[in-house]
Amino acid sequence: MGSKHSKGTTSTSDPVPFKSFRVPFVDLEEATDEKFVIAEGGFGKVYRGVLCDGTKVALKWGNPKSRQSIKEFRTEIEMLSQLRHPHLVSWMGYCDENNEMILIYGNLKKHLYDSDPPTMRWEQRLEICIGVARGLHYLHTSGIIHRDVKSTNILLDENFVPKITDFGLSKKAPELEQTHVSTVVRGSIGYLDLEYYITRKLTEKSDVYSFGVVLCEVVCARPAIDSSLPREQVNLAGWAMNWQKKGQLKQSIDPKLQGKVRPDSLRKFGETAVKCLAYSGVDRPSMGEVLWNLEYALHLQEPVIQENSSIPIGELSLQINDFSHVDVSSNAAQIGTLNSYISL
């Protein structure tokens, strides 16, 4: 797309070397409207827009007054210029004119939770999780740690295909002779890996932990952090893990899944989420293993898809909680410790 436009002439800086992807500000200034905001984060808002040539896009509009935003702007451009995958947001260009920082993505329809996830079929939720897992697996095999995996960084296109976004905090994975990257802790409350938070040693397993929280969001249909709830329920991961410890994980499952989930499919999904949330990174699976488990969970659901049958949610209690081979008592304690760190 960048080749269709002339290079900018009023840039306040030259943050990246990819001038062929630079789009004039005049092509963007009328492409957004507040009613078309589909996501919002620390960097800025993401809008659905239409360029003057009719191209439908998503525009990530940053805060030029933030030094951190400038750094993230550069990092995201550098990362997306090298990465291509069906489950990563497609990057089309950028604009840095008139003291603005704008990233231009391919057409995105909505935020993951704007589609009212409680109405999503279990199969749809599984397929979305599988798509995200594929994208993260691609990143990790490409030597990239996303570093800010969360539901608000997952957008859907018109076909509900998930696209991972926001690479402003991403880091190169450690070299073969290294075990981790030592770095300042960055991430989002509710998704932050406690081991990384304490040691400042970043690995791909930090992404795996954060993805485990996203899996909990998908099955429970509630945000990772909800300060309006009683204290013991504020942190979704800790709350779900505590129910699992009691053998009553069914208490946290989205009630709108009742009668629509095969028990062994949900059990496999639950086991996968629990393993992702292990305190120690070495005890968490790789994204390749997570992907395989989620695909298997979908396979286990297929008889329900084919036969159009239903399973009462009450029958799930024993099977979904049969995680006796997974030690989660220490995990729940460590999640509780993270809450105390954050509250300081």
C-alpha positions in Angstrom: 0.0 0.0 0.0 2.9 2.3 0.8 4.0 2.4 -2.8 0.7 4.0 -3.8 1.4 7.1 -1.7 4.0 9.8 -1.8 6.4 10.1 1.1 5.5 12.4 4.0 7.1 15.8 4.0 6.2 17.3 7.4 7.4 14.6 9.7 8.6 15.8 13.1 11.0 12.9 13.2 12.3 9.9 11.2 11.5 7.0 13.6 11.9 4.1 11.2 13.7 3.3 8.0 10.7 1.9 6.2 9.8 5.1 4.2 8.2 3.1 1.4 5.4 2.3 3.9 4.8 5.9 4.9 1.3 7.2 4.2 0.5 11.0 4.0 -1.6 12.3 6.9 -4.1 13.8 4.5 -5.2 10.3 3.5 -6.0 9.5 7.1 -7.3 12.5 8.9 -10.9 11.9 7.8 -10.7 8.1 8.0 -11.8 7.8 11.7 -14.7 8.6 13.9 -15.1 8.1 17.7 -18.1 5.8 17.1 -15.8 3.4 15.2 -13.3 2.8 18.0 -12.7 -1.0 18.2 -10.0 -1.1 20.9 -8.1 1.1 23.2 -4.8 0.6 25.1 -1.8 2.4 26.5 -0.5 3.4 23.1 -3.8 4.9 21.9 -7.1 4.0 20.2 -7.7 1.7 17.3 -10.4 2.8 14.8 -12.1 1.2 11.9 -11.7 3.5 8.9 -11.8 3.9 5.2 -9.1 5.5 3.1 -9.8 7.9 0.3 -9.3 5.1 -2.2 -12.0 3.0 -0.5 -9.6 0.6 1.3 -11.0 -0.5 4.7 -8.4 -0.4 7.4 -7.8 -0.3 11.2 -5.9 2.7 12.4 -3.9 2.7 15.6 -3.6 6.3 16.7 -0.8 6.9 19.2 0.0 9.6 21.7 2.9 11.6 20.3 3.6 13.3 23.7 4.6 10.0 25.3 8.2 8.9 25.0 7.2 5.4 25.7 4.7 5.5 22.8 7.4 6.7 20.5 9.6 3.7 21.4 6.7 1.3 21.0 5.8 2.9 17.7 9.2 2.2 16.3 9.3 -1.4 17.8 5.9 -2.3 16.3 6.9 -1.1 12.9 10.2 -3.0 13.0 8.4 -6.2 14.2 5.5 -6.1 11.8 7.7 -5.3 8.8 9.4 -8.7 9.4 6.4 -10.9 10.4 3.6 -12.3 8.3 1.0 -14.8 9.5 -2.8 -15.3 9.2 -3.2 -14.8 12.9 -1.1 -11.7 13.2 -2.5 -8.3 12.3 -1.5 -7.4 8.8 0.5 -4.2 8.7 0.0 -1.8 5.7 1.9 1.3 6.6 2.4 4.2 9.0 2.2 7.9 9.3 4.4 10.2 11.4 3.4 13.6 10.0 2.0 16.6 11.9 3.4 15.2 15.2 1.1 12.2 14.8 1.9 8.5 15.2 -0.4 6.2 13.3 -0.1 2.6 12.4 -2.3 1.2 9.6 -3.6 -2.3 9.7 -5.7 -4.5 7.4 -9.4 -4.4 8.0 -10.5 -5.5 11.5 -14.1 -5.7 12.6 -14.1 -5.7 16.3 -12.5 -6.4 19.6 -12.7 -10.0 20.9 -15.2 -9.1 23.6 -17.2 -6.6 21.6 -18.9 -9.6 20.0 -20.5 -10.5 23.4 -18.6 -13.7 24.1 -21.3 -15.3 26.2 -23.3 -15.8 22.9 -20.3 -17.4 21.1 -20.7 -21.2 20.6 -18.0 -23.3 22.3 -16.7 -24.3 18.9 -16.2 -20.6 18.0 -14.3 -20.0 21.2 -12.1 -23.0 20.6 -11.3 -21.9 17.1 -10.4 -18.4 18.2 -8.1 -19.8 20.9 -6.5 -22.1 18.4 -5.9 -19.2 16.0 -4.2 -17.1 18.7 -2.1 -20.1 19.7 -1.0 -20.6 16.1 0.0 -16.9 16.0 2.0 -17.1 19.2 3.6 -20.4 18.2 4.7 -18.6 15.0 6.2 -15.7 17.0 8.1 -18.0 19.3 9.5 -20.1 16.5 10.5 -16.8 14.8 12.4 -15.7 17.9 9.9 -13.1 19.2 8.3 -12.8 22.6 5.1 -10.8 22.4 5.3 -9.7 26.1 1.7 -8.3 26.3 -0.7 -11.1 25.5 -4.2 -10.2 26.6 -7.7 -10.3 25.2 -7.7 -6.6 24.3 -4.7 -7.3 22.0 -6.8 -9.9 20.0 -9.0 -8.4 17.3 -11.4 -10.2 15.0 -11.9 -9.7 11.2 -15.2 -10.0 9.4 -14.9 -13.8 9.5 -14.2 -13.9 13.2 -10.6 -14.9 12.5 -8.4 -13.7 15.5 -5.5 -11.4 14.8 -2.8 -10.7 17.5 -2.0 -7.0 17.7 0.2 -4.6 19.6 3.9 -5.5 19.3 5.2 -2.4 20.9 6.5 -4.3 23.9 7.8 -7.3 22.0 11.4 -8.5 22.5 13.7 -10.8 20.7 13.9 -14.2 22.3 17.1 -15.3 24.0 19.9 -16.7 21.8 20.6 -20.5 22.0 23.3 -20.1 24.6 21.0 -17.9 26.8 18.1 -19.0 29.0 16.3 -15.7 29.2 16.3 -12.0 28.4 16.9 -9.7 31.4 14.6 -6.7 31.1 12.4 -4.2 32.9 9.1 -5.8 33.7 6.3 -4.7 31.3 2.9 -6.2 30.8 -0.7 -5.9 32.0 -2.1 -6.5 35.5 -4.0 -9.7 35.5 -1.9 -11.3 32.8 1.5 -10.8 34.3 3.7 -13.8 34.9 4.7 -13.7 38.6 8.1 -15.5 38.0 9.0 -12.9 35.4 7.7 -10.1 37.7 10.0 -11.2 40.5 13.1 -12.2 38.6 12.9 -9.9 35.6 13.9 -12.9 33.4 11.7 -12.9 30.3 11.1 -16.1 28.3 8.5 -17.3 25.8 6.8 -19.0 28.8 5.7 -15.5 30.0 3.5 -15.4 26.9 2.3 -18.9 27.7 1.2 -17.7 31.2 -0.6 -14.7 29.8 -2.4 -16.9 27.2 -3.5 -19.1 30.1 -5.4 -16.1 31.5 -7.0 -15.5 28.1 -8.2 -19.1 28.1 -9.8 -18.5 31.5 -11.5 -15.4 30.0 -12.9 -17.4 27.1 -14.4 -20.2 29.2 -15.6 -17.9 32.1 -16.7 -14.9 30.0 -15.4 -12.3 32.4 -12.4 -10.0 32.4 -9.0 -10.9 33.9 -9.4 -8.2 36.5 -12.8 -7.0 37.9 -12.4 -4.7 40.8 -16.2 -4.5 41.3 -16.2 -8.1 42.6 -15.4 -9.4 46.1 -11.6 -9.4 46.8 -11.2 -13.2 46.3 -12.8 -12.9 42.8 -11.0 -9.8 41.5 -8.2 -11.8 39.8 -9.7 -14.2 37.3 -6.8 -16.6 37.2 -6.6 -16.9 41.0 -10.3 -17.3 41.4 -10.6 -20.0 38.7 -7.5 -21.8 40.2 -9.0 -21.7 43.7 -12.3 -23.3 42.4 -10.2 -26.0 40.7 -8.3 -26.7 43.9 -11.6 -27.2 45.7 -12.8 -29.6 42.9 -15.5 -27.2 41.9 -14.2 -25.4 38.8 -17.7 -25.6 37.3 -18.6 -22.7 39.5 -16.6 -20.3 37.3 -17.7 -21.6 33.9 -19.9 -19.3 31.7 -23.5 -20.6 32.4 -24.4 -19.9 28.8 -22.3 -22.9 27.8 -24.8 -25.2 29.6 -25.8 -28.1 27.5 -23.5 -27.2 24.6 -20.1 -28.6 25.6 -18.8 -32.2 25.5 -17.3 -33.0 29.0 -14.0 -34.4 27.7 -13.5 -31.3 25.4 -14.0 -29.0 28.3 -11.7 -31.1 30.5 -8.9 -31.0 28.0 -9.3 -27.2 27.7 -9.3 -26.8 31.5 -6.2 -28.9 31.8 -4.4 -26.8 29.2 -5.3 -23.6 31.0 -4.1 -24.9 34.3 -0.8 -26.0 32.9 -0.3 -22.6 31.2 -0.7 -20.9 34.6 2.0 -22.9 36.4 4.1 -20.7 38.6 7.4 -21.9 37.2 8.0 -21.3 33.4 9.8 -24.7 33.1 6.5 -26.4 34.2 4.4 -24.6 31.5 4.0 -26.2 28.1 5.4 -24.6 24.9 3.0 -22.9 22.6 3.3 -25.8 20.2 2.0 -28.1 23.0 -0.8 -25.7 23.9 -1.8 -25.6 20.2 -1.9 -29.4 20.0 -4.0 -29.6 23.2 -6.5 -27.0 22.0 -6.9 -28.7 18.6 -7.5 -32.0 20.4 -10.2 -30.3 22.6 -11.9 -29.2 19.4 -11.6 -32.7 18.0 -13.3 -34.0 21.2 -16.1 -31.6 20.6 -16.7 -32.8 17.1 -19.3 -35.5 18.0 -21.5 -32.8 19.4 -21.1 -30.7 16.3 -21.9 -33.7 14.0 -24.8 -35.1 16.1 -26.1 -31.8 17.3 -26.4 -33.3 20.7 -26.0 -31.5 24.1 -24.4 -32.4 27.4 -25.9 -30.9 30.6 -23.3 -28.7 32.4 -24.1 -30.6 35.6 -22.4 -33.7 34.3 -19.1 -31.9 33.9 -18.3 -31.5 37.6 -16.3 -34.6 38.1 -14.6 -34.8 34.7 -13.5 -31.2 34.3 -12.0 -31.2 37.8 -10.0 -34.4 37.3 -6.7 -32.6 37.4 -5.2 -34.7 40.2 -2.0 -35.1 38.3 -1.4 -31.3 38.2 -0.1 -29.6 41.3 -1.9 -26.2 41.4 -1.9 -25.5 45.1 1.4 -23.6 44.8 0.1 -21.8 41.7 -2.9 -20.4 43.5 -0.7 -19.3 46.3 1.7 -17.5 43.9 -1.2 -15.8 42.1 -2.4 -14.5 45.5 1.1 -13.2 46.1 1.0 -11.3 42.9 -2.2 -9.5 44.1 -0.3 -8.3 47.1 2.6 -7.1 45.0 0.3 -5.1 42.7 -1.5 -3.5 45.6 1.7 -2.1 47.1 
